[in-house]
Amino acid sequence: MDRREFLAGMGLGGLGGLLARYWPRDGLWNACPDTRLPDALRRHPRVQAAWQGLDPARCLDCHVHLIGVGDGGSGIWINPDMTRLVHPWQYTQFRFYLNAACADHDQDRDGRYLERLLWLLDDFPPGYRLLLLAFDYHYDEQGRRRPELSAFHTPNALAARIAAAHPDRLGWIASVHPYREDALEALEAAAAAGARAVKWLPSAMGMDPASPLCDTFYAALVRLKLPLLVHCGTEYAVHGGRAQPLGNPLRLRCPLAQGVTVIVAHCASLGRGIDLDVGPDGPERSNFALFAQLMDEPQYEGLLFGDLSAVTQVNRDDRVLDTLLARTDWHPRLVNGSDYPLPGILPLFSPGYLADRGLITDEEDRLLRQIRDYNPLLFDFLLKRMLRRAGQGFAAGVFMPRVMDRAPMSG
């Protein structure tokens, strides 16, 4: 008898399905063991099979956060609300993030975050790389920095410096707000320092992708051949400007029309938005449906992509994974990303629920949960490699994307 059958037998009915999906059966907190992944797991046939058809030197994880508290002179800044119990939701979220990265220590949490990340990478074959995300402040339309509306700030210089120190394992993605007075100068500097793309989170940072204020920035992105990685869909993980409508995927028609290569983070897989193609008072649809609408328009072939970070989280609609796996015509335009450190937040992921749905086997469920105890980053990669719907998994090219091949990565 599986969990779902047991809960149904207890007379919980539909609640049984919810508990089967959301109950954190592996606990709440990452144990952060200081022992390596056991050889028996490393050499497991299913783990070895995940690398078949892949060249690790071409593999990228395009969505890895670089966070901390600024205690090591890194330049990282966090909103004080995230460390105060008077803001319990933000405080609790931030504690989960630090625990997920095994950086919830009293001292040198910035250093511990990077140390742990590199430790986890040792379980990947040589050549496998991560792209670290810088993160800009919130700015208003007058170009003023608004720390009180910002969640955190990770400087471009820090991400560039860390990537340069580990060129065989790390690259980086810049974050430049288009409303800044020095936006073009900062963008040029990031490109010169080897940034692979630019990251925006509109609802937290405050930029409107459809605003004419972005036009000169878009022209510079095209000239520099830098993709724009944009969070679309509802945002719960990062507090900031609280402007959820700015995450509507249809607002990306503006940069796409100007020739910008756009990567939609998380494939806009959370929440609902207005169908702006109908009008400002159009009907609400899922943000994922709006993303799909754009993906199916021929003029965006070669310009519009989606990143897979977070799409396996329990808070995503089942139809998201079903569609992404089934739409093999989209696979050349999908990009792997982990959203690290979030795979280390145990309640966010339920491989058991995916096994209940038949997307992985029971054996894979057990194996993945054992691996997650030691390495959440590897867990995320293996989970996406093991997923199957009607025998169809993600194509190998999803894990070896070319969209960020602006220049060869050193190392």
C-alpha positions as CSV (number, residue, x, y, z in Angstrom):
1,M,0.0,0.0,0.0
2,D,1.5,3.4,-1.0
3,R,1.0,6.7,0.8
4,R,-1.9,7.8,-1.3
5,E,-3.8,4.5,-0.7
6,F,-3.1,4.6,3.0
7,L,-4.3,8.2,3.4
8,A,-7.4,7.4,1.3
9,G,-8.0,4.4,3.5
10,M,-7.9,6.6,6.6
11,G,-11.0,8.4,5.2
12,L,-9.1,11.5,4.2
13,G,-10.3,11.5,0.6
14,G,-8.9,14.3,-1.5
15,L,-6.9,15.5,1.5
16,G,-4.9,12.3,1.0
17,G,-3.7,13.5,-2.4
18,L,-2.7,16.8,-1.0
19,L,-0.8,15.2,1.9
20,A,0.9,12.8,-0.5
21,R,2.1,15.7,-2.5
22,Y,3.0,18.3,0.2
23,W,3.9,16.4,3.3
24,P,7.6,16.8,3.9
25,R,8.3,13.1,4.6
26,D,12.1,13.7,4.7
27,G,11.8,16.5,7.3
28,L,12.1,20.2,7.1
29,W,15.9,20.9,7.5
30,N,18.9,20.0,5.4
31,A,21.2,18.0,7.7
32,C,24.3,19.3,5.9
33,P,26.5,16.2,6.4
34,D,30.3,16.8,6.2
35,T,30.9,13.5,4.5
36,R,31.2,12.9,0.8
37,L,28.6,11.2,-1.4
38,P,29.2,7.5,-0.8
39,D,30.8,5.6,-3.7
40,A,27.9,3.2,-3.8
41,L,25.6,6.2,-4.7
42,R,28.2,7.8,-7.0
43,R,28.6,4.5,-9.0
44,H,25.0,3.6,-9.0
45,P,23.9,2.5,-12.5
46,R,21.1,5.0,-12.6
47,V,23.5,7.8,-11.7
48,Q,26.0,6.7,-14.4
49,A,23.1,6.4,-16.9
50,A,22.2,10.0,-16.3
51,W,25.5,11.1,-18.0
52,Q,25.0,9.0,-21.1
53,G,24.7,11.2,-24.1
54,L,26.1,14.3,-22.3
55,D,29.5,16.0,-22.6
56,P,30.1,17.4,-19.2
57,A,32.3,20.1,-20.7
58,R,29.3,21.5,-22.5
59,C,26.9,21.1,-19.6
60,L,25.6,24.2,-17.8
61,D,23.4,25.0,-14.8
62,C,22.2,28.5,-15.7
63,H,20.5,29.4,-12.5
64,V,22.6,29.4,-9.3
65,H,22.1,32.1,-6.7
66,L,25.0,33.7,-5.0
67,I,23.7,34.8,-1.6
68,G,25.0,35.5,1.9
69,V,24.8,38.2,4.5
70,G,27.8,40.4,3.7
71,D,29.8,39.2,6.7
72,G,33.0,38.5,4.7
73,G,33.5,41.8,2.9
74,S,31.8,40.4,-0.1
75,G,29.6,43.4,-0.8
76,I,26.5,41.3,-0.5
77,W,23.6,43.3,1.1
78,I,20.4,41.9,2.5
79,N,17.3,43.8,3.6
80,P,17.3,44.0,7.4
81,D,13.7,42.7,7.4
82,M,15.1,39.3,6.4
83,T,16.9,39.0,9.8
84,R,14.2,40.3,12.1
85,L,11.6,38.2,13.8
86,V,9.1,41.1,13.5
87,H,9.0,40.0,9.9
88,P,8.4,36.3,10.5
89,W,7.7,35.2,7.0
90,Q,10.8,36.8,5.5
91,Y,12.9,35.7,8.5
92,T,11.8,32.1,8.1
93,Q,12.4,32.1,4.4
94,F,15.9,33.4,4.8
95,R,16.7,30.8,7.4
96,F,15.6,28.1,5.0
97,Y,17.8,29.5,2.3
98,L,20.9,29.6,4.5
99,N,20.2,26.1,5.8
100,A,19.6,24.8,2.2
101,A,23.2,26.0,1.4
102,C,24.6,24.8,4.7
103,A,25.6,28.4,5.5
104,D,23.5,28.8,8.6
105,H,26.6,29.4,10.8
106,D,27.4,32.2,13.2
107,Q,30.5,33.4,11.2
108,D,31.7,33.7,7.6
109,R,28.4,32.7,6.1
110,D,29.4,34.2,2.8
111,G,32.5,32.1,2.7
112,R,30.7,29.0,3.8
113,Y,28.1,29.4,1.1
114,L,30.8,29.3,-1.7
115,E,32.8,26.6,0.0
116,R,29.8,24.3,0.2
117,L,28.9,25.0,-3.4
118,L,32.3,24.0,-4.7
119,W,32.2,21.0,-2.4
120,L,29.0,19.9,-4.1
121,L,30.4,20.4,-7.5
122,D,33.1,17.9,-6.8
123,D,30.5,15.2,-7.2
124,F,30.0,16.2,-10.9
125,P,32.4,15.2,-13.7
126,P,35.1,17.7,-14.6
127,G,33.9,20.4,-16.9
128,Y,30.4,20.7,-15.6
129,R,29.8,24.4,-14.9
130,L,27.4,26.6,-12.9
131,L,26.5,30.2,-13.8
132,L,26.3,32.4,-10.6
133,L,23.6,35.1,-10.5
134,A,24.4,38.6,-9.5
135,F,21.3,40.6,-8.3
136,D,20.7,44.3,-8.6
137,Y,18.7,46.7,-6.3
138,H,15.2,47.9,-6.9
139,Y,15.2,51.2,-8.8
140,D,12.3,53.5,-9.5
141,E,11.5,55.2,-12.9
142,Q,13.5,58.2,-11.9
143,G,16.6,56.0,-11.6
144,R,16.8,56.2,-7.8
145,R,18.0,53.2,-5.9
146,R,15.3,52.0,-3.4
147,P,16.9,49.8,-0.8
148,E,13.7,49.8,1.3
149,L,12.0,48.0,-1.7
150,S,15.0,45.7,-2.4
151,A,15.3,42.2,-1.0
152,F,19.1,41.8,-1.4
153,H,22.0,42.8,-3.6
154,T,24.7,40.6,-5.0
155,P,27.3,42.8,-6.8
156,N,28.4,42.0,-10.4
157,A,32.0,42.4,-9.3
158,L,31.7,39.7,-6.7
159,A,30.1,37.2,-9.1
160,A,32.8,38.0,-11.7
161,R,35.6,37.7,-9.3
162,I,34.5,34.3,-8.0
163,A,33.9,33.0,-11.5
164,A,37.3,34.1,-12.6
165,A,38.9,32.3,-9.6
166,H,37.2,29.0,-10.7
167,P,37.0,29.2,-14.5
168,D,36.8,25.4,-14.9
169,R,33.7,25.2,-12.7
170,L,32.0,28.6,-12.7
171,G,30.7,31.4,-15.0
172,W,28.4,34.3,-14.1
173,I,25.4,36.2,-15.1
174,A,25.2,39.9,-14.4
175,S,22.3,41.9,-13.1
176,V,21.9,45.5,-14.2
177,H,18.7,47.5,-13.7
178,P,17.7,49.4,-16.9
179,Y,16.5,52.4,-15.0
180,R,20.0,53.1,-13.5
181,E,21.7,56.3,-14.7
182,D,24.8,54.2,-15.4
183,A,22.9,51.2,-16.8
184,L,24.7,51.1,-20.2
185,E,28.1,51.7,-18.6
186,A,27.4,48.9,-16.1
187,L,26.2,46.6,-18.9
188,E,29.4,47.2,-20.9
189,A,31.5,46.5,-17.9
190,A,29.7,43.3,-17.2
191,A,30.1,42.2,-20.8
192,A,33.9,43.0,-20.8
193,A,34.2,40.9,-17.6
194,G,32.7,37.9,-19.2
195,A,29.1,37.9,-18.1
196,R,27.1,35.2,-20.0
197,A,23.7,37.0,-19.7
198,V,21.8,39.5,-17.6
199,K,19.3,38.6,-14.9
200,W,16.1,40.5,-14.0
201,L,13.4,39.8,-11.5
202,P,10.9,42.5,-12.4
203,S,8.4,42.1,-9.5
204,A,11.2,42.5,-7.0
205,M,13.5,44.9,-8.9
206,G,10.9,47.2,-10.2
207,M,11.6,47.2,-14.0
208,D,8.7,46.9,-16.5
209,P,10.0,44.9,-19.5
210,A,7.4,46.6,-21.7
211,S,8.5,50.1,-20.7
212,P,10.1,52.4,-23.3
213,L,12.6,53.2,-20.5
214,C,14.2,49.8,-21.4
215,D,14.6,50.4,-25.2
216,T,18.2,51.7,-25.1
217,F,19.2,48.9,-22.8
218,Y,17.6,46.3,-25.2
219,A,19.6,47.8,-28.1
220,A,22.8,47.4,-26.0
221,L,21.9,43.7,-25.2
222,V,21.5,43.0,-28.9
223,R,24.8,44.7,-29.8
224,L,26.7,42.8,-27.0
225,K,24.9,39.5,-27.8
226,L,23.9,39.1,-24.2
227,P,20.7,37.1,-23.5
228,L,18.2,38.4,-20.9
229,L,17.3,35.9,-18.2
230,V,13.9,37.2,-16.8
231,H,11.9,35.8,-14.0
232,C,8.3,35.5,-15.1
233,G,5.3,34.3,-13.1
234,T,4.4,34.9,-9.5
235,E,7.3,35.4,-7.2
236,Y,7.2,34.1,-3.6
237,A,10.8,33.5,-2.8
238,V,12.1,37.1,-3.1
239,H,10.4,40.0,-1.5
240,G,10.9,43.4,-2.9
241,G,8.8,45.8,-5.0
242,R,5.7,43.6,-4.7
243,A,4.7,44.3,-8.3
244,Q,3.6,40.8,-9.5
245,P,2.0,42.1,-12.8
246,L,5.5,43.0,-14.0
247,G,6.2,39.2,-14.2
248,N,3.6,38.7,-16.9
249,P,5.3,36.8,-19.7
250,L,3.5,38.8,-22.4
251,R,5.4,41.9,-21.3
252,L,8.4,40.3,-23.0
253,R,7.0,41.0,-26.4
254,C,8.8,44.3,-26.2
255,P,12.4,43.0,-25.9
256,L,11.6,40.2,-28.3
257,A,10.4,42.6,-30.9
258,Q,13.7,44.4,-30.6
259,G,15.7,41.3,-31.2
260,V,16.7,40.5,-27.6
261,T,17.3,36.8,-26.8
262,V,15.1,36.1,-23.8
263,I,15.2,33.2,-21.4
264,V,12.1,32.9,-19.2
265,A,13.2,31.7,-15.8
266,H,11.1,28.8,-14.4
267,C,9.1,28.8,-17.7
268,A,6.7,31.2,-15.9
269,S,5.4,28.1,-14.1
270,L,3.7,29.8,-11.1
271,G,0.6,32.0,-10.7
272,R,-1.8,33.7,-13.1
273,G,-1.6,36.8,-15.3
274,I,-3.8,38.9,-17.5
275,D,-3.9,38.0,-21.2
276,L,-2.6,41.3,-22.4
277,D,-3.0,40.3,-26.0
278,V,-6.8,40.7,-25.4
279,G,-6.2,43.9,-23.5
280,P,-5.5,45.3,-20.1
281,D,-8.8,44.0,-18.8
282,G,-8.4,40.6,-20.5
283,P,-9.1,37.3,-18.9
284,E,-6.7,35.8,-16.4
285,R,-4.8,32.7,-17.5
286,S,-2.0,30.7,-16.0
287,N,1.4,32.4,-16.5
288,F,2.6,29.1,-18.0
289,A,-0.2,29.2,-20.6
290,L,1.0,32.7,-21.5
291,F,4.5,31.5,-21.8
292,A,3.3,28.6,-24.0
293,Q,1.5,31.2,-26.2
294,L,4.7,33.0,-26.8
295,M,6.7,29.8,-27.4
296,D,4.3,28.7,-30.1
297,E,4.6,31.9,-32.2
298,P,7.0,31.3,-35.1
299,Q,8.6,34.8,-35.0
300,Y,10.2,34.0,-31.6
301,E,11.9,30.8,-32.8
302,G,15.6,31.3,-31.9
303,L,14.8,34.3,-29.6
304,L,12.6,32.9,-26.8
305,F,13.8,30.2,-24.4
306,G,12.7,28.8,-21.1
307,D,14.8,27.7,-18.1
308,L,13.8,24.6,-16.1
309,S,14.7,25.8,-12.6
310,A,12.0,25.2,-10.0
311,V,9.6,23.4,-12.4
312,T,9.8,20.2,-10.3
313,Q,8.8,21.9,-7.1
314,V,5.6,20.7,-5.4
315,N,3.9,24.1,-5.8
316,R,3.8,23.7,-9.6
317,D,0.7,22.5,-11.5
318,D,1.1,19.0,-12.8
319,R,0.4,20.2,-16.3
320,V,3.7,22.2,-16.3
321,L,6.0,19.1,-16.2
322,D,3.6,17.1,-18.4
323,T,3.7,19.8,-21.1
324,L,7.5,20.4,-20.9
325,L,8.3,16.7,-21.2
326,A,5.7,16.2,-24.0
327,R,6.6,19.2,-26.1
328,T,9.8,17.8,-27.7
329,D,9.6,20.6,-30.3
330,W,10.4,23.0,-27.4
331,H,13.4,21.0,-26.1
332,P,16.0,22.8,-28.2
333,R,14.8,26.0,-26.5
334,L,14.8,24.7,-22.9
335,V,17.8,25.3,-20.6
336,N,18.7,23.5,-17.4
337,G,18.8,25.4,-14.2
338,S,18.7,24.3,-10.5
339,D,17.7,27.5,-8.7
340,Y,20.3,26.5,-6.1
341,P,20.1,26.6,-3.0
342,L,16.4,25.9,-3.3
343,P,16.9,22.1,-4.0
344,G,18.2,22.0,-0.4
345,I,14.9,23.1,1.0
346,L,13.4,19.7,1.6
347,P,9.7,20.6,1.7
348,L,9.9,22.2,-1.7
349,F,10.5,18.9,-3.5
350,S,8.7,15.6,-3.3
351,P,10.2,12.9,-5.5
352,G,7.7,10.5,-3.9
353,Y,4.9,12.5,-5.4
354,L,6.6,12.4,-8.8
355,A,6.9,8.6,-8.4
356,D,3.2,8.4,-7.5
357,R,2.5,10.1,-10.8
358,G,4.7,7.7,-12.7
359,L,7.3,10.3,-13.8
360,I,10.1,8.5,-12.0
361,T,10.2,4.9,-10.6
362,D,10.0,4.0,-7.0
363,E,13.6,2.9,-7.1
364,E,14.6,6.3,-8.5
365,D,12.6,8.0,-5.7
366,R,14.5,6.1,-3.1
367,L,17.9,6.7,-4.8
368,L,17.2,10.5,-5.3
369,R,16.2,11.0,-1.7
370,Q,19.4,9.3,-0.5
371,I,21.5,11.5,-2.9
372,R,19.7,14.6,-1.7
373,D,20.9,13.9,1.8
374,Y,24.4,14.5,0.6
375,N,24.1,16.7,-2.5
376,P,20.9,18.7,-3.3
377,L,22.6,20.1,-6.4
378,L,23.2,16.7,-7.9
379,F,19.7,15.6,-6.8
380,D,18.2,18.4,-8.9
381,F,20.3,17.4,-12.0
382,L,19.5,13.7,-11.7
383,L,15.8,14.2,-11.1
384,K,15.5,16.1,-14.3
385,R,17.5,13.5,-16.2
386,M,15.3,10.7,-14.8
387,L,11.9,12.2,-15.5
388,R,9.8,10.4,-18.0
389,R,6.3,10.9,-19.3
390,A,5.0,8.1,-21.5
391,G,8.7,7.2,-22.0
392,Q,9.7,10.7,-23.0
393,G,12.4,12.6,-21.0
394,F,14.2,15.9,-21.6
395,A,16.5,15.9,-24.5
396,A,20.2,15.9,-23.8
397,G,20.6,19.3,-25.4
398,V,18.6,20.8,-22.5
399,F,21.6,20.2,-20.3
400,M,24.1,21.4,-23.0
401,P,22.5,24.7,-24.0
402,R,24.1,26.9,-26.7
403,V,22.0,30.0,-26.0
404,M,24.7,31.5,-23.8
405,D,27.6,30.7,-26.1
406,R,28.6,34.4,-26.4
407,A,32.2,33.4,-26.2
408,P,34.1,30.3,-25.1
409,M,34.3,29.9,-21.4
410,S,37.9,29.6,-20.2
411,G,39.3,26.7,-18.4
